[in-house]
Amino acid sequence: MFDTADSYGGGRSEEWLGRWLSDRGVRDQVVVATKVGKPVGDGAGLSERHIRRQVEVSLRRLRTDHLDLYLTHVHDPGTPVEETVTAFDRLAREGKIRHYGMSNCTGTHFRPVVEAADRLGVTRPINVQDDYNLLNRAAESDVMVACSGSGAGFTAFSPLAGGLLTGKHRAGTPAGSRLDLLPGWYAEHDEGHLTRGIARLVEAAEDYDLPPAALALAWVPAEPAVISALVAPRSPSSPLSSQRWRCGSRPENATGSPPSERSPTCPPRSACVRTSCADSRNSPAPIPGNGRQSTFTCGSRT
């Protein structure tokens, strides 16, 4: 799955993805997701008028006749949820989208949308995207519960906490990293919390003879509610640019014995098995609904 939004890079993200899909002739082999709702041009929000205008813009940029997954990018208290779900349902009936979902939302935002869809007899949202990783587990007791109750799937974005869980920040903030470019990232966490969490991850990764990023990524889809996770490498040199990570069984360490329990507050849920992207080149990703199949998918913001 490739994930983008109409607001990323002023629309350039959708344009570049559309050109890439067209040049390689692989549109039918991948799931394409984009989002609507953030300010673009002279419009914003989740009114039917704005959604209808922006879906046409996104379809043109992505060079496709349909979106596999269309997500709300924001919560819009100024638009009745009935109007929003009706707009998505009409687009689905017209064949312009296959499914819809929500991003950056809480359980309090998600439940009324499901209830409105049921009340109107229209399609429900099938997916929620939200921030979820070892440093931020708030979704477990909130929107994941709402997803479980409605049968929707949960997609985790920022599984490496903007790069914090790669281990590269132990000696300070690297120049050009997300934290360097966006210093407000995870500002709600105090420095002690981040330092302790990263140290425990690094310690556990050493027990399993894995890079910290691999263990942090493996931990995310091992949560039963998570059906996919978005990774967004910033450069071709990133390990995430050339590898595909999927969830596997817990390994033994290099000596063949079970790893020590030195980090009981940050236990790994599973190990990570690494495979080449070419292994799944001809296998289209599943629609991230309520089917339990964990995958890592590509996000694009630039």
ROKOL-21231 format. One record per residue (C-alpha): residue number from 1; residue in three letters; x, y, z. Coordinates in Angstrom, 1 decimal. Example, Ala and Ser with C-alpha at 12.3 -4.5 7.8 and 13.67 -1.06 7.14 Angstrom:
<pts>
 pos code     c1     c2     c3
   1  ala   12.3   -4.5    7.8
   2  ser   13.7   -1.1    7.1
</pts>
This chain:
<pts>
 pos code     c1     c2     c3
   1  met    0.0    0.0    0.0
   2  phe    1.2    3.5   -0.8
   3  asp   -0.2    6.3    1.4
   4  thr   -0.3   10.0    0.7
   5  ala   -2.5   13.0    1.0
   6  asp   -3.8   15.9   -1.1
   7  ser   -2.0   18.3    1.1
   8  tyr    1.5   16.7    1.1
   9  gly    4.0   18.9   -0.7
  10  gly    1.2   21.1   -2.1
  11  gly    0.0   18.1   -4.1
  12  arg    3.4   17.1   -5.4
  13  ser    3.4   13.8   -3.4
  14  glu    0.3   12.6   -5.2
  15  glu    1.7   13.7   -8.6
  16  trp    5.0   11.9   -8.1
  17  leu    3.2    8.8   -6.9
  18  gly    0.9    8.9   -9.9
  19  arg    3.8    9.3  -12.3
  20  trp    5.7    6.4  -10.7
  21  leu    2.6    4.1  -10.8
  22  ser    2.0    5.1  -14.5
  23  asp    5.6    4.7  -15.7
  24  arg    5.9    1.2  -14.2
  25  gly    2.4    0.1  -15.1
  26  val    1.8   -1.3  -11.6
  27  arg   -1.4    0.4  -10.5
  28  asp   -3.4   -2.8  -10.3
  29  gln   -0.7   -4.4   -8.1
  30  val   -0.8   -2.0   -5.3
  31  val   -3.3   -0.4   -2.9
  32  val   -3.4    3.4   -3.1
  33  ala   -4.6    5.5   -0.2
  34  thr   -4.9    9.3    0.1
  35  lys   -6.5   11.7    2.5
  36  val   -8.7   14.8    2.4
  37  gly   -9.6   17.5    4.9
  38  lys   -6.5   19.6    5.5
  39  pro   -6.3   23.1    4.1
  40  val   -5.6   23.1    0.3
  41  gly   -6.0   26.1   -1.9
  42  asp   -9.2   27.9   -0.7
  43  gly  -10.8   24.9    1.0
  44  ala  -10.6   22.5    3.9
  45  gly  -12.7   20.2    6.0
  46  leu  -15.1   17.3    5.4
  47  ser  -18.1   18.8    3.7
  48  glu  -19.5   16.9    0.7
  49  arg  -18.6   19.8   -1.6
  50  his  -14.9   19.8   -0.5
  51  ile  -14.6   16.0   -0.6
  52  arg  -16.1   15.8   -4.1
  53  arg  -13.8   18.5   -5.4
  54  gln  -10.7   17.0   -3.8
  55  val  -11.3   13.4   -4.9
  56  glu  -11.3   14.6   -8.5
  57  val   -8.0   16.5   -7.9
  58  ser   -6.4   13.4   -6.3
  59  leu   -7.6   11.0   -9.0
  60  arg   -6.1   13.3  -11.6
  61  arg   -2.8   13.6   -9.8
  62  leu   -2.6    9.9   -9.1
  63  arg   -3.5    9.0  -12.7
  64  thr   -6.1    6.5  -11.7
  65  asp   -9.9    6.1  -11.9
  66  his  -10.4    5.0   -8.3
  67  leu   -8.9    5.2   -4.9
  68  asp   -8.6    2.0   -2.9
  69  leu   -8.8    3.9    0.4
  70  tyr   -9.9    7.5    1.0
  71  leu   -9.2    8.8    4.5
  72  thr  -10.3   11.9    6.4
  73  his   -7.1   13.7    7.4
  74  val   -8.7   15.8   10.2
  75  his  -11.6   16.0   12.6
  76  asp  -14.1   18.6   11.3
  77  pro  -16.5   19.6   14.0
  78  gly  -18.1   22.1   11.6
  79  thr  -19.6   19.5    9.3
  80  pro  -22.3   17.0   10.4
  81  val  -20.9   13.5   10.3
  82  glu  -24.0   12.5    8.3
  83  glu  -22.9   14.7    5.5
  84  thr  -19.4   13.3    5.5
  85  val  -20.4    9.6    5.5
  86  thr  -23.0   10.2    2.8
  87  ala  -20.4   11.8    0.6
  88  phe  -18.1    8.8    1.0
  89  asp  -20.9    6.4    0.4
  90  arg  -21.9    8.1   -2.8
  91  leu  -18.3    8.1   -4.1
  92  ala  -18.1    4.4   -3.3
  93  arg  -21.3    3.7   -5.2
  94  glu  -19.9    5.7   -8.2
  95  gly  -16.8    3.6   -8.2
  96  lys  -14.4    6.5   -7.4
  97  ile  -13.3    5.0   -4.1
  98  arg  -13.4    1.4   -2.9
  99  his  -13.4    2.1    0.9
 100  tyr  -13.0    5.0    3.3
 101  gly  -11.6    5.5    6.7
 102  met  -10.2    8.1    9.2
 103  ser   -6.8    9.4   10.2
 104  asn   -5.7   11.4   13.2
 105  cys   -8.8   10.6   15.2
 106  thr   -9.8    9.4   18.6
 107  gly  -12.4    6.9   19.6
 108  thr  -14.7    9.8   20.4
 109  his  -14.4   11.0   16.8
 110  phe  -14.7    7.5   15.3
 111  arg  -17.7    6.1   17.1
 112  pro  -20.2    8.7   15.9
 113  val  -19.2    8.2   12.3
 114  val  -19.9    4.4   12.6
 115  glu  -23.2    5.2   14.3
 116  ala  -24.2    7.7   11.6
 117  ala  -23.3    5.2    8.8
 118  asp  -25.5    2.5   10.4
 119  arg  -28.3    4.9   11.1
 120  leu  -28.3    6.0    7.4
 121  gly  -27.8    2.6    6.0
 122  val  -24.5    3.5    4.3
 123  thr  -21.1    2.0    4.3
 124  arg  -19.0    2.2    7.4
 125  pro  -15.3    3.4    7.6
 126  ile  -13.1    0.3    7.5
 127  asn   -9.8    1.7    8.6
 128  val   -8.2    4.2   11.1
 129  gln   -4.7    5.6   10.9
 130  asp   -3.1    6.9   14.0
 131  asp    0.2    7.5   15.8
 132  tyr    1.4    4.3   17.5
 133  asn    4.8    3.0   18.6
 134  leu    6.7    2.0   21.7
 135  leu    6.8    5.6   22.9
 136  asn    3.2    6.4   22.3
 137  arg    0.6    3.7   23.1
 138  ala   -2.4    5.9   23.8
 139  ala   -4.3    4.3   20.9
 140  glu   -4.5    1.0   22.7
 141  ser   -7.0    2.2   25.2
 142  asp   -8.8    4.5   22.9
 143  val   -9.3    4.3   19.2
 144  met   -8.1    0.7   18.9
 145  val  -11.0   -0.3   21.2
 146  ala  -13.4    1.6   18.9
 147  cys  -12.0   -0.1   15.9
 148  ser  -12.4   -3.5   17.5
 149  gly  -16.0   -2.8   18.3
 150  ser  -16.8   -1.9   14.7
 151  gly  -14.7   -4.4   12.8
 152  ala  -12.4   -1.7   11.4
 153  gly   -8.7   -2.2   11.0
 154  phe   -6.0    0.0   12.6
 155  thr   -3.0    1.3   10.7
 156  ala   -0.1    2.6   12.7
 157  phe    1.8    5.6   11.4
 158  ser    5.1    6.8   12.8
 159  pro    6.1    3.2   14.1
 160  leu    9.6    4.5   14.6
 161  ala    8.5    7.7   16.4
 162  gly    9.9   10.0   13.7
 163  gly   13.2    8.2   13.8
 164  leu   13.7    8.2   17.6
 165  leu   13.4    4.4   17.8
 166  thr   16.2    3.8   15.3
 167  gly   18.8    4.4   18.0
 168  lys   20.5    7.1   16.0
 169  his   19.5    9.8   18.5
 170  arg   21.5    8.3   21.4
 171  ala   24.4   10.7   20.9
 172  gly   22.2   13.7   20.1
 173  thr   19.9   14.8   17.2
 174  pro   21.4   14.1   13.8
 175  ala   21.4   17.0   11.3
 176  gly   18.6   16.6    8.8
 177  ser   16.7   14.1   10.8
 178  arg   12.9   14.5   11.4
 179  leu   13.5   15.6   15.0
 180  asp   16.0   18.2   13.7
 181  leu   13.7   19.5   11.0
 182  leu   10.5   19.2   13.2
 183  pro   11.7   20.0   16.8
 184  gly    8.1   19.8   18.1
 185  trp    7.9   16.1   17.3
 186  tyr    7.0   14.3   20.5
 187  ala    7.4   17.5   22.5
 188  glu    4.6   16.2   24.8
 189  his    7.1   13.6   26.2
 190  asp    9.7   14.7   28.7
 191  glu   13.3   14.1   27.8
 192  gly   13.6   11.5   30.6
 193  his   10.8    9.4   29.2
 194  leu   12.3    9.4   25.7
 195  thr   15.8    8.6   27.0
 196  arg   14.6    5.7   29.2
 197  gly   12.4    4.2   26.5
 198  ile   15.1    4.4   23.8
 199  ala   17.7    2.9   26.2
 200  arg   15.4   -0.1   27.0
 201  leu   14.7   -0.7   23.3
 202  val   18.5   -0.7   22.5
 203  glu   19.1   -3.1   25.4
 204  ala   16.4   -5.5   24.2
 205  ala   17.6   -5.3   20.6
 206  glu   21.1   -6.3   21.7
 207  asp   19.6   -9.3   23.4
 208  tyr   18.0  -10.4   20.1
 209  asp   21.0   -9.3   18.0
 210  leu   18.7   -7.0   16.0
 211  pro   19.0   -3.3   15.0
 212  pro   16.7   -1.2   17.3
 213  ala   14.6   -0.1   14.3
 214  ala   13.9   -3.8   13.4
 215  leu   12.7   -4.6   16.9
 216  ala   10.6   -1.4   17.2
 217  leu    9.0   -2.2   13.8
 218  ala    8.3   -5.8   14.7
 219  trp    6.7   -4.8   18.0
 220  val    4.0   -2.7   16.2
 221  pro    2.1   -5.3   14.1
 222  ala    2.3   -7.8   16.9
 223  glu   -0.5   -5.9   18.5
 224  pro   -3.6   -7.8   17.4
 225  ala   -5.5   -4.6   16.5
 226  val   -2.8   -3.4   14.1
 227  ile   -3.3   -4.7   10.5
 228  ser   -0.6   -2.5    8.8
 229  ala    2.0    0.1    9.6
 230  leu    3.3    3.0    7.5
 231  val    7.0    3.6    7.1
 232  ala    8.3    6.7    5.4
 233  pro   12.1    6.7    4.8
 234  arg   13.5   10.1    4.2
 235  ser   16.3    9.1    1.8
 236  pro   17.4    6.2   -0.4
 237  ser   20.1    5.4    2.1
 238  ser   17.7    4.5    4.8
 239  pro   17.5    0.8    5.6
 240  leu   13.7    1.1    5.2
 241  ser   14.2    2.1    1.6
 242  ser   15.6   -1.3    0.5
 243  gln   14.0   -3.8    2.9
 244  arg   10.5   -5.1    3.7
 245  trp    9.8   -6.1    7.3
 246  arg    7.2   -8.6    8.3
 247  cys    6.2  -10.0   11.6
 248  gly    7.8  -13.3   12.6
 249  ser    8.2  -15.5   15.6
 250  arg   10.3  -14.6   18.6
 251  pro   13.8  -15.7   18.0
 252  glu   16.5  -17.1   20.2
 253  asn   19.6  -15.0   20.6
 254  ala   23.0  -15.7   19.0
 255  thr   23.9  -18.4   21.6
 256  gly   20.7  -20.4   20.9
 257  ser   19.2  -19.7   24.3
 258  pro   16.2  -17.5   25.1
 259  pro   17.2  -13.8   25.6
 260  ser   17.5  -12.4   29.0
 261  glu   14.6  -10.5   30.6
 262  arg   16.7   -7.4   31.4
 263  ser   14.0   -5.1   30.0
 264  pro   10.7   -6.2   31.5
 265  thr    9.1   -2.8   31.0
 266  cys    9.8   -2.9   27.2
 267  pro    9.5   -6.6   26.1
 268  pro    9.5   -7.3   22.4
 269  arg    6.3   -8.9   21.2
 270  ser    7.9  -10.7   18.3
 271  ala   11.0  -10.9   16.2
 272  cys   11.4   -9.5   12.7
 273  val   12.0  -11.4    9.5
 274  arg   13.6   -9.4    6.7
 275  thr   12.8  -10.1    3.1
 276  ser   13.6   -8.3   -0.1
 277  cys   11.0   -6.0   -1.6
 278  ala   11.3   -8.2   -4.7
 279  asp    9.8  -11.1   -2.8
 280  ser    6.4   -9.5   -2.9
 281  arg    6.7   -7.5   -6.1
 282  asn    3.7   -9.2   -7.7
 283  ser    1.6   -9.6   -4.6
 284  pro   -0.8   -6.6   -4.2
 285  ala   -1.2   -5.5   -0.6
 286  pro   -4.5   -6.2    1.1
 287  ile   -7.0   -3.4    1.7
 288  pro   -6.3   -2.4    5.4
 289  gly   -9.8   -3.3    6.8
 290  asn  -10.6   -5.9    9.4
 291  gly   -8.7   -8.8    7.9
 292  arg   -5.8   -9.8   10.2
 293  gln   -2.7   -9.6    8.0
 294  ser    0.0   -7.3    9.2
 295  thr    2.1   -5.5    6.5
 296  phe    4.4   -2.5    6.4
 297  thr    3.4    0.0    3.8
 298  cys    5.0    3.1    2.3
 299  gly    4.0    6.6    3.2
 300  ser    4.9    9.7    1.2
 301  arg    4.8   13.3    2.5
 302  thr    7.3   15.2    0.3
</pts>
